[in-house]
Amino acid sequence: MAEASIGATLIPMDSGAGIRDALTDMLREGARAMLQAAIEAEVADYIGQHAAAVDNDGRRLVVRNGHHPTRAIQTGIGNIPITKPKVNDRRLDEDGERLRFQSQIIPPYLKRTKSIEELVPWLYLRGISTGDFPTALEALLGKNAAGLSANSVVRLKKHWEDDFAAWCKRDLSKEHFVYFWADGVYPRIRLDDSDSQCLLVIMGATKDGKKQLVAIGEGLRESELAWRSVLTDLKNRGVKVGPSVAVGDGALGFWQAISKEYPDTKHQRCWVHKTCNILDKLPKSAHGTAKGLLKDIYTAETRALATHAMDHFSELFSPKHPKAAACLNKDRDELLAFYDYPAEHWVHLRTTNPIESLFATIRLRTKRTKGHGSTKAALAMAFKLAQCAEKNWNKLRGSQLLADVIDINVRFVDGVRAAAA
């Protein structure tokens, strides 16, 4: 047994394990007690609400009826045993069916917490193969993670694939997307039989300012045909009117596709991608200066000032680095489109960062993966993690201004609402 010296005292290196186990046991017991108390209170409240419901003999129709068998729920601190109270509800609904008590704290068939549910797709997309899950989960959660075996992971994947298939067919006729962010995410593995396959992702902002995952498709090198397939599917499911503006990088396939499917949608080129493209055409010694000058462009208060800053960049770099200047100048209008929208929205419209930040943790499986990956499984796992992330997305700044963006009689000049046309 290894030892560590602290002063004159020898401390066994594994003694801390006992302390950690004791602390974990305390946390687990505290969580169990709180959860059990919450369920008991939930049942008591339910019975109290229906205390006046009685039969012809004056007997209550909603009463306690013992407990269900104890079952364990997997959490990040191990299995927590819970005993749910039984409720005998003899009331009938309008169709003559028995009413049933459904716990909102522990729904039927719940076996593990949401944090564990999110851990599985994250591990899968980080390169852990199905057969390695028991070992990986035991290292993260301890020996209580045995319930998430290879077979259970396979079942979860199948369930998420079914969820993704249903999500891809959902009705969108009641949605009005004001903004789109579009990007192609390239996985680190070969999907099925192609080296060039990527995930085509669209996020949208609804008229009330909420960000929403709109579509996840697949395609070859972000081709026009692939993007048109994604956009056509959206139209078929109810998105008849395109967004006011779409934000994306320089992939021609997307812009050609959206011009045909939603010709009234304005184009905003992503400044993060454009900056990277320009820097690729400059020596590293010039990167610092170039970054500062490019930032002066997209942070300018007005379009006129931004245009002046663009001219200054071109004058400085054209003599020695004409390709860098040309890369900036060829997309002038698309890079400055955000000036025609509320200034509060500029931070959202200048970049595809909403997608980049989402997929930072969904860069598909690492080099540990052998052979081809399954496109179907990869799409389902990406969808599952995106769904988890979607719950934490913030609304757009100045979301109350989206109504003016939609109104064709209202226009914005340098981010400020102008007089009606």
N, C-alpha and C positions, 0 to 999 in steps of 0.2 A: 504493500500500500504506500503510495507516494505521500510525502509529508512536506509541509512548508514551515519555515522558521519565522516566527514573529517575536522579536525580542529574545527572551530566554525560554519562551514556551514553544513546544512543538505542537502544531495543530494538524490533525489528519486532514488531508485534502478533501476526503469525501464526507467530512462531518457536516459540511454545509448542506449536503443533500437532505439530511434529516431535518434541518431547519426549514429548508424550502418545502419539503413535503408537509411538515406541520403547518406552515403558513397556508399552503394550498388547501389542506384539509379544512382549516378554519374558514378560508374564503368559500370553499365549496359548501360547507355546512351553513354558513351565513346566507349564501345564495339560495340554498334549499329551503331554509326556514322562511325567508322573505317570499319566495315563490309560492310555497305552500300556504302561507298566510294570505297572499294575494288571491289565490284560487278560492280558498275558503270564503274570503270576503266577497268575491264575485258571485259565488253561489248563494250566499246569504242575502246579498242585495237582490238577486234575481227572484228568489223566493219571496222576499219582502214586497217586491213590486207587484206580485200576483197573489198576495195574501187574500184579497177579496174574491178571488175566483173559487167558487164552491159548487158542489153538485147539489142535487135536489134534497139530499139528506144533510146538507150543511157541512160536508167534509171538504177540506181543501183539495183542489185539483193539482196544486204544485207543491211538492214536499220533498224533503231529503230522503235518500234511499240507500244509505251506506256509501261505500267507496268502490271505485274500480281497482283492479290489481295494480300494484306499484309498478311503474315503468321508469326507465332511465332515459334522460334526454342528454345528448352529447352537447357539451359547451367547450369553450376554450380552456376551461379549468378542469375538464374531465366530466365524467357522467354524474348527473344530479338526479337522484331518485325522487319521483313525485307520485303522490297518491291523489288522484282526482276524485272529488265527491260525486256521487251519483245523484241525479235529480229525476224524480218521477213526475213528469208533466202529462196529465191526462186530458189536457185541453185539445180541441180539434180546430183546424183551420177551416177556411171557407170551402175547401174541397173535401172535408171530412178526414183529412190526414192528421195523425198525431203530431203535435208540436214538440220540438226537442230543444233542450238547452245546449247551446254551443259556446264553449269557452273562447273568449277573445284573447286570453293570455296563452293558453296552450290549445291550439286547434286540434281537431281529430287527426290522428296518424302523425303528428309532429314527432320526429325522432332526433332532430338536431337543430341547433340555433342557426339563424341566418348567416352569422359570421363563418360557421363551418361550411354552409352551402356555398358561400362565396370563395372559400379557400380552395375547394376542389377545382373549379375551372381555372383559377389563377395558377395552381400547380401544374395543371395539364398544359396550359399555354406557356409555362416557363420551362417545359421540356421534360416533366416527369411522366414516364410512361405508366400505363394503367397498372402493370404488374408491380411497379415500384411504389404505388400509393401507400400500401400498409406501412412500409418502412419509413417513408417520408412523413406521413401523418403521425406515426408513433414518436418520431424525433421532435415534431412540433407540439404535439398535444399529450404525449405520454402514452402509456399502455392502454388508456381508456379509449383510444382511437380505433380499436380493433373493429368496431362496427362498420367502418368505412373500408371495406375490403375491395379487392379488384372487381369482384362481381357487382358490388353495390355501386361502384363508380361507373361501371358499364351501364347499369340501370339508370343512374342519374343522367349520364350522357344521352341516353335514348330519350329520356323524359324532356331534356332541354332541347334536343333536336325537334321533338314534336312541338314544343312551345314556340321555337323559332319558326317552324313551318306555319303555325297558326298566326303568328305575329306578321309574317310576310303576306298574309291574305286579309289582314284586318281592314275594315272600312275606314277610309280617310275623307269621306265626303263632307264631314262636319268640321274639318280642320281648315284653317286658313294660315298658310305659312308666309310670313312677311319676308324673312331672310332664309337663305340656304347657305350652309358651309359644306363644301364637297372636297374630298381628298381620296387618293388611292393609297392604301396601306399595304406595303409589300411584306409578306411573311419571310421568316428566316429559313423556311424549309420549302421544298418543292411540294406543291399541292397536287396530288394525283399525278398526272403525266406531263406537267408543264413546268418549265423553268420561270416563266414570266407571269404567272398568275398572281393577282392581287385582289384585295378586298376593296370594293367601291363603297364608300361611306358617305351618307348625307345626314347632316343634322339640320334642324330647322328651328326657327323662332316663331311661335304662334302669335296671334294678334294680342294676346294678353301678356306677352313678354316671356313666356316659359320656353326654355330650350328643350328640345325633344329629339330623340333619335328617330330619324325618318326611314332610312333604308340602309341595309347592308347587303350588297350583292357581290358578285365575283366577275372578273373579266381578265382579259389578256392585255397587259401593258396599258391600261386605261384607254382603250381604243374607243372611237366614237360609237361603234356598234355596241360595245358593252355598256357604255353610259346611256345610250338611247334605250337599251333594254330596261335599265333601272328606271329611267324617267318615264318611259311608256307605261311601265307597270304602275307607277304612282298615279298617272293620269287615269288608267283603267280602274283604279281603286278610289277615285274621287277627287284627286288634286287637279281640277280642271284649270284653275288660275295659278299661274306660276308666281314665285316670290318676286318682290320688288327688286331685289338685288341678290346675286349669288356670289359667294366668295370662294376662290379656289386658287391653285397654283397655275403654272404655265402649261399644264397638260392640255394639248389642243383637243383631244378627244372629248373632254367634258364641255368645253366651250362650243364646239361644233354641235354637240348633241343638244345642249340646252337652247341654243339659238334656233334649232328646228322645232323642239318640243314646246318651249316657252319663249317665243321671239320677243316678248315685251320685257323680259327680265334683263336688268342692267348687270354688267360684269364688273366685279371688283377683284383685282389681282392681289394675292397675298403678299404683304411686304416682307414677311419672314423668309418665304421661299425666294422672292426676288433678291433680297439682300444676299442670301447664300449664293445665288447664281452669279451675281455681280462679283462677289469676293472670289469666286472660283476663277475669274478672269483677271485677277490682280495678283501681284506678288505679295507675300505675307507682310513685307515691310510697309505696304500701303494700306493694309487692312484697317488699322486704327483710324487713319484719316478718313477713309472711305465710309466706315461705319458712322462716324460723327456727321459727315455730310449727308448721308442717306437719312439719318434720324432727323436732321434739320428739315428734310423734305416732308416726311409723313407726320411730323408734329407741328408743322406750320399752322398758324391760326386761320389762314385763308388760302384758297386755291391760287391766288396771284402770288402769294409769298412762296408757296410750294413750287410753283412753276419757275419762279426766279431761282430758287435753291437747286432745282433740276438743271437749269441752264448753267449755274455756277459749277456743278459737279461735272457736266459735260465739257466745259471749257478747261477745267483742271486736268481731266483724265484723257480727253480725246487725243491729244498729241502723242502720248506714249502708250496708252491703253485703249485704243478705239473700240475693241470688242466690249469692254466693260461699259463704256458710254452708250454704245449701241444697244446693249442689253437693257439699259434703263430707258432709253428714249423710245424704243419700239412699243412700249406699253404705257405711254404717258396717260392717255385717257382712262384706261382701266385701273391704273394705280391711284388715280385721284378721284375716282367715282364717289368715294365716301363723303366728299364735301357737299354732295347733294342730299345728304341725310342728316338727321339731328346730331348735333355735336356730342350729345350724351351717348350716342351709339357708335361713335368713331372707334373707340377702343375695341368694340366687338367686330367691326367691319373691316379693319385693316389687316386681319390675319385669320388663318384657319386654325388658330391655337385651340379653339374649343374641341376640334377633332384631335389635334396633336396631343393635347393633355390627356384626353380620354384614352388614346391608344398607346400612350407611353408605357403602360403596364400590360398592353395586349400585343406587344411585338412578338409575333408567334414563335413557337418553340425553338429552343436553342440548338446548338450543334450536337447536343446529346442525342437528339432524335435520329433514328436510323431509317433510311429509306424515305418513301413518300408519305406525306401526311394526308389525312382525309379532309377534303374540302368541306364536306358536310359537318364533320365534327368541329373543325376549326371555326366555321361560321357560327355554329351553335355556341361554342365556348366564348367567342368574341361577343356575341349577342348577350349571353348571360352576364358577363362582366360589365358590359355597357349598361345593361338594365340596372345593375347594382349602383353604378356610378351616377346614373340619371337621377336617382333619388336625391342626390346632394347638389345638383346643379342650381345655381342662382338665376333669378330672373334678370333680364336685361336692364341695364340702367336706363332710366327714363322710359320705362315701358308704356307709360301713359301717352307717349308721343307716337306710338305705332299706329293709332287711329288716323293721325295726320299723314303718316307715310302711305297708308292705304288709300286715303282720299285723293283722287286724281286732281282735285281742284286746289290742293295745297302743295306748295313746293318749298324747298329749303335751299337757301343760298349760304354757303360757307357755314353750314350747321345751324343756321337761324331760320325760323319760320318766316317766310315772306308773305306778301299780300296774295289773296286769292287770284288765280289766273282768270 
